[in-house]
Amino acid sequence: MHSLLGKARLILDSFDADSGALSLTELANRSGVAKATVHRIAGELVSLGLLERVGTKYRLGLRLFELGQLVPRQRILREVSLTYVQDLHAATRETVHLAIRDGLDVLYIDKISGHHGVDLPSRVAGRLPMYATATGKAILAYSPDSVFRAVTGNGFVEFTDRTVNSEDGLRRQLDAVRSQQLAVETEEVRLGTSSIAAPIFGGLGEAVAAIGVSSPRYRMDTERFAEPLRAAAEGISRKVSVLERSA
């Protein structure tokens, strides 16, 4: 990325969930952009509200948050899903996720944490590989084969010793998803946790999102969670289809 916009993107991409504020040196090291150039671009980003100064460091600005809330895809889906996400949370008392596909990952656009705290690696605006998550498997099972080939061609990172790590293994999992319209993930992302998810369909029959329930493995009750989960996914799918037809 040699353009000014490309370098600005690299600087903004230097931030992650664990970095509240970064120094010029840290931004230069993470972005690969020369320190003098980082200093100049960071100053312009501060004037635009995209970055904020915190002493000698920088953090992401509120203008980015404001713009993010205006993104039509996530905003509309969150709005039509809100009641169903809340109802599913009330029915299960566990953590509920709403996710879409972004490239080869699932991107979480909504999350309500469970009544009993559990350490999960997910967060709103966070992402995880499609192959390792229940929401990702639910979407991938109903995506074009080109997406499956891209995911498997990119390789597998094993988060735990239970993470699926082969094309054949993932294909078997997706076959099971299609037979039940439910995806189940057991300790593939973090030991001790499990998730179950259902696809959300658009008018053309392709999964546009997924809704899921996550809990400690010992509390995962797939039989009890399946009915309210399917009901939530079907309700959101109907609303999404109506919106697509009226667009």
N, C-alpha and C positions, 0 to 999 in steps of 0.2 A: 504494500500500500504506500505508494510514493506521493500521492496527491495530498494536499492540505487536509481534505476531508478524511482521507484514509488514515493519516497520522492522528487526527483528532479521534477517529474511531479506535485506533490502537490504544490511545491514552485512556479513553473512557472504558475500554475493555480491560484495562489493568486492574480495575476494582472488582472485588468479589465479596461474598458474604462475610468473610473473615477480616476484611480490611476496611475499617471505618474511615481512616484518613491515611494518605500516603504523601511522602515527601517527594520533591523533584527527583532526587536520586532514585527512589523506589519506582517512580513513574517511568523514568528513563530505562531502568533495568528491566522492568516488566514489559514495557511496550517495544523496546528496541529502537526507540526514537532518540536522537541526540539530545543531551540535556538542555542545550541552549534553545533548541526547537521546542522541547517540552515546555520550557519556561514561557516562551512567546505564545504558544497555542493555549496553554493553561490560563494565561492571563485573559485571552479572548474568551475562553469558555466561562471564566468567572464573570466577565462583563455581560455575558448572555444568560447567566443564571444556571448554566449547565454544570458548573463546578462552584464550590464555595471554599473560601480560605478559612483554615482553622490554625491560627498561628503561622507556622512555617510550612504547614501541610495543606493538602487539598482533599475534599470529599465531594461526592456527587451532590449536585444541586437540586433544589425542589422543582425547578422547571422540568427536569427529566421525569419526575414523578407525575407532574401535571400532564405532560404530553402522553405518558404511558397510559393514563386513565382514559385517554381519548381514542386509543387504538380500537377501531370498530370491531375487529374480530373477537378480541377478548372481552371488550366491554359489553357487547350485545349478548354473547354467550353467557357471561356472568349474570347479566340481568335476567335472562329467561330461565336460568338454572337456580337462581337464588332460593326460591321457596323449596325446591326439591332437595337441594343441598342441606338446607336447614332441617327439613323433615327427616332426611336420612340420618343426619346427626342425632336428632331426637330419638329415632327408632333404635339406633345401634349404640349410642353413647360412646362411639369410638371416633377416631379421626377420619374426616371425609375430605377427599381430594377431587378437584375438577381439573382436567388436563387436556391439552391439545398437542398435536405433533408440530414440532419445529425442527426441520431438518431430520436428523436421525435420533433426536431426543424427544422426550415428553417435556412440555413446559407447563408448570403448575400455575393456573390462573386463579384458583381459589382454594382455600383450605380452612377447615374448622377443626381445631384440635379436640381430642377426646376428653371426657370428664376425668379420666385417670391418666396422669402424665406418662408419656412414653417418648423415648428419644428416637425421633425419626429424622432421616437426612433430607427431608423435603421442606420446601418453603415456597410461598407465593413468589413468582418470578424466578424460581429455581428450576433446574433441569436435571434429568437423569436419562441414561440410555434406554431406548424403547425396549430392548430385549430383556432387561433385568427387572422391569417393573410391571405390576398388574395392569395399570392404566396403559402403559406402552404396549403390552401384549394385546390388550383389548382393541386398541387402535390398529396395530400392525396386522392382526388377523383379518381385518376387513379393508386393508389398503392394497393398492396395486402391487403386483409381484415385483415391479421395479424397485419399490421401497424396501421390500424384503431383501432383494439382492444387494441393495446399497448398504443396509444394516449389517448383513453378514459379511459383505466384502470389506467393511471397515474394521472387522475384527471384534473380539470379545475381551472386555476387561473384567476379570473375576473379582468382584467385591468381597465375596466369601467363597468357601469351598462348595457352596450350593448354587452358585451362579451358573446359568446355562452357558456353555462354552463351545457349542458346535452348531453348524447349520442344521444338521439332522435333529439334534435335540430341540432346537427352537422350532423347527417345522412341526415336530410332534406336539409341542405345547400349543402351537397355534391351531392345529387340527382339533385339539381338545377344546379350545376357546370357541371355535365355530360350532362344535357339536352342542355346547351348553349356552352359548352367548354369555359366558362368564370367563374371566381370566383369574387364575389364582397364582400367587407368588409366595413362596415360603422361604424366608431367610436368604433370598438371592441378593438383596442389597445390604441388609444388616442382620446379623445373627440375633435370633430372639424375636424378630418381627415378621409379620405376614400381612398380605394384602389380597383383596378380592375386588375386581372391577368389572364393569359392564360398558360396552360400546354405546356411544351416542351417534345416531345415524342422521345424515342429511337426506334430502329428497331423492338422491341418486343411488342410495343404498351403500354409500361409502362412509366409513366411520370418520366423523369430523372432530370427535372428542371422546373422552371417557370419564366416568365417575367411579370412584373407588372408596373402599373402607379399609383402613389400616389399623392394626392392633398388635399387642404382644402376641406371640404365637400361641401361648396357653389360653388366650381369650378369644382367638379366632374361631368363630362359629359360622362356618360357611352356609350351613343349612338355614340358620336363623337370619343371616344377613342377606341371603340370596333374593328372597322375595321383595323386601323393600328396596334393594339395590336395583333389581330389574324394573320395578315400578318407577323409580326415579329416572332411570335411563330412558324408558319408554316415554315418560311424560316430557322430558326435555327434547327427545327426538321429534315428537309431534310438534312442539313449538318451533323447533328449528326448521322443520319441513314447511310449516305455514309461513314462516318468515322468508324462506327461500322462494316459495311460489309467489309471494307478494312483492318480491324485490324487482 
